[in-house]
Amino acid sequence: MFNKNSAAVLGYFVSAVGFACIGLYGVAFSHATLLSILAFFGSALFAALTLKLFAKQQQQFNEVINALKYQDSSFRLSETHTLGAKEQKICNDLIKKSTRR
């Protein structure tokens, strides 16, 4: 269940931790103040990217749930959806089954 979103979140997290470590180095050695300021902004950027990605996933999850709730047979996950191919097929099958009567 490791998809492209998981890889992006992992990359953002590793980058944020790396920048935070650089920032700690800058704080520990007073000559690296600029380095710590840049690292702080770098980790804030990667944290914001992670939150944006989670918000997008939440929105897409809500779309699937609403399609199931309102039995919207026209809703399908596109190929560019952030879910993996297996999860897309499962969601589309669920929507298809819930709209049959």
Rosetta blueprint (number, residue, H / E / L):
1 M L
2 F L
3 N L
4 K H
5 N H
6 S H
7 A H
8 A H
9 V H
10 L H
11 G H
12 Y H
13 F H
14 V H
15 S H
16 A H
17 V H
18 G H
19 F H
20 A H
21 C H
22 I H
23 G H
24 L H
25 Y H
26 G H
27 V H
28 A H
29 F L
30 S H
31 H H
32 A H
33 T H
34 L H
35 L H
36 S H
37 I H
38 L H
39 A H
40 F H
41 F H
42 G H
43 S H
44 A H
45 L H
46 F H
47 A H
48 A H
49 L H
50 T H
51 L H
52 K H
53 L H
54 F H
55 A H
56 K H
57 Q H
58 Q H
59 Q H
60 Q H
61 F H
62 N H
63 E H
64 V H
65 I H
66 N H
67 A H
68 L H
69 K H
70 Y L
71 Q L
72 D L
73 S L
74 S L
75 F L
76 R L
77 L L
78 S L
79 E L
80 T L
81 H L
82 T L
83 L L
84 G L
85 A H
86 K H
87 E H
88 Q H
89 K H
90 I H
91 C H
92 N H
93 D H
94 L H
95 I H
96 K H
97 K H
98 S H
99 T H
100 R L
101 R L
